[in-house]
Amino acid sequence: MKELLRRIAHSRLGHGVSDLVVRRYFFHWQIREEWGRQEFFANAFKALRFNGIAGDYAEFGSCSGTTFFLAYREAKRHGHNAKLWAFDSFQGLPRPSESDHHPSWIEGKMVTTVDEFHAICRKRGIPREKYDLVEGFYEETLPARSATDAPPDIALAYVDCDLYTSTRSVLDFLEPRLKHGMIVAFDDYFCWSAKQVSGERRAMLELTTRNQRWEWTPYVQFGWHGMSFVIEDREALPT
Ligand SMILES: C[S@@+](CC[C@H](N)C(=O)[O-])C[C@H]1O[C@@H](n2cnc3c(N)ncnc32)[C@H](O)[C@@H]1O
């Protein structure tokens, strides 16, 4: 019996079956992760609308358009009038530095071109006038925008750029745009490595240590990876 099972495992049939199992496993996880994100966006836009927090949706890391579409759909569903912004190199991840140690963050991974991104938006029914994109590496595009440059008013910032260095550039850009009641979400908040804390979490901790004006109140955790915060103005908190 053991020998028979061993033969099947090494046969074409065996390989086919194990391939199917692997595919089903990843498919299953993709769905679970998408549900987690969908639940997050539903909660976030419900809360923003209910609490009267206006402003745009700014996404840092947009490639395949999955979260961009979820944000569009949930904003619309909850009657929130956010314009959407996609910030991405559209060339995939930059070269990770020493401070970006992680087995899954590999230079050039996750490329979607600008044309492909527009095509995804079209296919998913996101009207062109509802969104804008800012193409290029954050280290170049973000410092070129002053605090009053678009988008100056953000209700929900979604940080999904994996790397510590990328997130640091994003948070430098967001710092003058932080406002009471907005939500900031990190898709990779729990993506640490054997050597380092999660890059997104590390960049956030640096910001919250140097800038004490804002309380980062834990909001919704989504999936095994993501975490979000409501920004509260400490000056508005009772003493
Ligand atoms: C995990 S993907 C984003 C996935 C996307 N939210 C989705 O649902 O399809 C990470 C993205 O971050 C972008 N990215 C990371 N670091 C960047 C940087 N420094 N400048 C510009 N884009 C960056 C990559 O191009 C990549 O598209």
The ligand as an SDF file (V2000), in Angstrom:
LIG
                    3D

 27 29  0  0  0  0  0  0  0  0999 V2000
    1.9930   45.1460   -2.9470 C   0  0  0  0  0  0  0  0  0  0  0  0
    2.0010   46.1750   -4.3460 S   0  0  0  0  0  0  0  0  0  0  0  0
    0.4960   47.0720   -4.1620 C   0  0  0  0  0  0  0  0  0  0  0  0
   -0.7130   46.2180   -4.3580 C   0  0  0  0  0  0  0  0  0  0  0  0
   -1.9940   46.9830   -4.6070 C   0  0  0  0  0  0  0  0  0  0  0  0
   -2.4180   47.7150   -3.4440 N   0  0  0  0  0  0  0  0  0  0  0  0
   -3.0760   46.0600   -5.0950 C   0  0  0  0  0  0  0  0  0  0  0  0
   -4.0660   45.8350   -4.3710 O   0  0  0  0  0  0  0  0  0  0  0  0
   -2.9490   45.5530   -6.1890 O   0  0  0  0  0  0  0  0  0  0  0  0
    3.2560   47.3050   -3.9090 C   0  0  0  0  0  0  0  0  0  0  0  0
    3.4150   48.4520   -4.8780 C   0  0  0  0  0  0  0  0  0  0  0  0
    4.1960   49.4620   -4.2580 O   0  0  0  0  0  0  0  0  0  0  0  0
    4.9280   50.1370   -5.2640 C   0  0  0  0  0  0  0  0  0  0  0  0
    6.0890   50.7880   -4.6330 N   0  0  0  0  0  0  0  0  0  0  0  0
    6.8370   50.3180   -3.6010 C   0  0  0  0  0  0  0  0  0  0  0  0
    7.8010   51.1830   -3.2860 N   0  0  0  0  0  0  0  0  0  0  0  0
    7.6640   52.2430   -4.1370 C   0  0  0  0  0  0  0  0  0  0  0  0
    8.3660   53.4720   -4.2920 C   0  0  0  0  0  0  0  0  0  0  0  0
    9.4270   53.7800   -3.5410 N   0  0  0  0  0  0  0  0  0  0  0  0
    7.9280   54.3310   -5.2320 N   0  0  0  0  0  0  0  0  0  0  0  0
    6.8550   54.0300   -6.0180 C   0  0  0  0  0  0  0  0  0  0  0  0
    6.1540   52.8790   -5.9120 N   0  0  0  0  0  0  0  0  0  0  0  0
    6.5580   51.9930   -4.9820 C   0  0  0  0  0  0  0  0  0  0  0  0
    5.3060   49.0450   -6.2530 C   0  0  0  0  0  0  0  0  0  0  0  0
    5.4650   49.5520   -7.5550 O   0  0  0  0  0  0  0  0  0  0  0  0
    4.1020   48.0960   -6.1750 C   0  0  0  0  0  0  0  0  0  0  0  0
    3.2270   48.3450   -7.2280 O   0  0  0  0  0  0  0  0  0  0  0  0
  1  2  1  0
  2  3  1  0
  2 10  1  0
  3  4  1  0
  4  5  1  0
  5  6  1  0
  5  7  1  0
  7  8  2  0
  7  9  1  0
 10 11  1  0
 11 12  1  0
 11 26  1  0
 12 13  1  0
 13 14  1  0
 13 24  1  0
 14 15  1  0
 14 23  1  0
 15 16  2  0
 16 17  1  0
 17 18  1  0
 17 23  2  0
 18 19  1  0
 18 20  2  0
 20 21  1  0
 21 22  2  0
 22 23  1  0
 24 25  1  0
 24 26  1  0
 26 27  1  0
M  CHG  2   2   1   9  -1
M  END
$$$$
